[in-house]
């Protein structure tokens, strides 16, 4: 059963991407992605997208999932159903940050992203 950090807790101040993970036997299954935001400044936003790849080299031109734009600390979940995309064997997170208003113009977020497989009976119930 997959239980892994797609993005270990890090502090980000600019756009970036995490390392990719191999889904292994969980490829083609339903996954639960948990985004944690543990530190944030006011007047800034965070966009997190999830990218999939069959070979770990070609990530395509658009993400396979995205979290709604975030402005506050908290824990947020989205379900990623890969049953229709069994070719996706690798996942990677990318983020964009934005800051406006007064003070330091550089955004500041401390975030993590965890991925785990959803048990088939729970995925069917939702």
Secondary structure, DSSP 8 states (H G I E B T S, - for coil): --EEEEEEEEEESS-EE---EE-GGGTTSEEEEEEEEEEE-SSEEEEEEEEEESSSS---SS-SEE---B-S-EEEEEEEE-TT-TT--EEEEEEEEEE-SSS--S--EEEEEEEEE--HHHHHH-
